[in-house]
Amino acid sequence: MPGIYDYLEDKDGLLHIDGISSTEIARRFGTPLYVYSARRIRDNYRRIHDAFAARRENFRANYAVKANNNLSVLDLLRREGAGADCAGPGEIRMAKSVGFPPGRILYSGNYNSDEELRYGLESGATINLDDGPLLARLLRFGKPKALCFRINPGFGKGAYPGVVTAGPDAKFGMREREALKAYRLAKEAGIERLGVHMMAGSNVLETPYWAAITDRLTGIAARIAKALRIELDFIDLGGGFGVPSKIGMKPLPVEDLAKKVVDAYEARLAKTPEIGDPTLVIEPGRYLVSDAGVLLATVTHVKTSAKRFVGCDAGMNTILRPALYGAYHEILPATRLDARRSLRANVTGPICENTDMLGKDRRLPKLEPGDLLAVLNAGAYGFVMASRFNSRPLPAEVLVADGQARLVRERETLEDLTRGEPIPTSAG
Ligand SMILES: Cc1ncc(COP(=O)(O)O)c(C=O)c1O
């Protein structure tokens, strides 16, 4: 398979995932099924990590757990040397359970409850506060050794409007003036190590943007460091490194990305020695796991009315991104790769919503119930966004590693749907 999907192969018209036939995987584990390539995740991590580490020794990569929280994926990335970016207590718990040391976990919450602040502090993770006044609330539970604030650098970028997380409309982060106040309070509270963070948007493929946003964030950090006479422990540029959604699109040129970012970063440090020598941190999610995952679905029914519909057993309950953002996912006819794609059809699931479209107007061959479809780029924000909508059990996950496919999350059953819901006897 071309380009970034180097672990996918067409063998006599049948999709193979890291050497194993998709029909064999579907037969063993059922569908809908998320399948991840350990090799591809590892390659993705090494490619982006090494590009930065070759240019700046004082560098760290944290994996954004929200992209894919499967414990086997977390374990794999921890063994590669990644730290963890966690969005809440659940992700901290999961990261710690596979051995991420608390000192390598950054907890970037927003609109936190007191319980979450206390949990974060007690977990030993470094806390990244999304607003200055949260500091006073956090200090009620104790004083952290290290602390970070999330800055809104004033602009952001994303593949879809829904994934732009900075700029005037963003709910995240602080403007420079509020940040200055927050860092002053943190200094007065005697917090020893201070970091700066941003997360400005997701799925960005253009490298000039990264140079511009690095320059903007480090500019803000430099002014704060100078005004308050504080040296910074780290500057975290967040995630957002893009993955092409369509076959044939150019992947992110990571060497060029790393060069542009590190050049902008180090130019700022050279201009503002007061800032110290903060560790450069990135926290990719999608870049590490998106193209390493395939969602396998079985065709259930093909219908022709005003349009042609190919129905399958994966819907917006299984993969939400098309319905949520209008996100594009390539869909391959996994069992008929060599057949002529002579038809155009909408690919839909079994959910009672008309937004339940995995792809619209796709070129496909003639398909029959029982054929397999493979939805590409399903490794990030796939399973983690799945729901039980329409009372459908959550799908299973499989990791292919060392030539073997292994179950890494069990499929839910219909019995799971009725568990944990006692009906009060006094109700009647
Ligand atoms: C704080 C934070 N860091 C990192 C990420 C990862 O972003 P991406 O998957 O685009 O790399 C996100 C995603 O929303 C995030 O909110």
The ligand as an SDF file (V2000), in Angstrom:
LIG
                    3D

 16 16  0  0  0  0  0  0  0  0999 V2000
   -3.2000   19.2250   25.7130 C   0  0  0  0  0  0  0  0  0  0  0  0
   -3.0930   18.3860   24.4930 C   0  0  0  0  0  0  0  0  0  0  0  0
   -1.8960   17.9130   24.1340 N   0  0  0  0  0  0  0  0  0  0  0  0
   -1.7430   17.1140   23.0460 C   0  0  0  0  0  0  0  0  0  0  0  0
   -2.8250   16.7770   22.2510 C   0  0  0  0  0  0  0  0  0  0  0  0
   -2.5990   15.8760   21.0720 C   0  0  0  0  0  0  0  0  0  0  0  0
   -2.9380   16.4550   19.8770 O   0  0  0  0  0  0  0  0  0  0  0  0
   -2.6760   15.6810   18.5170 P   0  0  0  0  0  0  0  0  0  0  0  0
   -3.3420   14.3890   18.5980 O   0  0  0  0  0  0  0  0  0  0  0  0
   -3.2520   16.5820   17.4860 O   0  0  0  0  0  0  0  0  0  0  0  0
   -1.1850   15.5570   18.3810 O   0  0  0  0  0  0  0  0  0  0  0  0
   -4.0900   17.2840   22.5750 C   0  0  0  0  0  0  0  0  0  0  0  0
   -5.2530   16.9630   21.7390 C   0  0  0  0  0  0  0  0  0  0  0  0
   -6.3320   17.4320   21.8870 O   0  0  0  0  0  0  0  0  0  0  0  0
   -4.2260   18.0940   23.7350 C   0  0  0  0  0  0  0  0  0  0  0  0
   -5.4230   18.5630   24.0990 O   0  0  0  0  0  0  0  0  0  0  0  0
  1  2  1  0
  2  3  1  0
  2 15  2  0
  3  4  2  0
  4  5  1  0
  5  6  1  0
  5 12  2  0
  6  7  1  0
  7  8  1  0
  8  9  2  0
  8 10  1  0
  8 11  1  0
 12 13  1  0
 12 15  1  0
 13 14  2  0
 15 16  1  0
M  END
$$$$
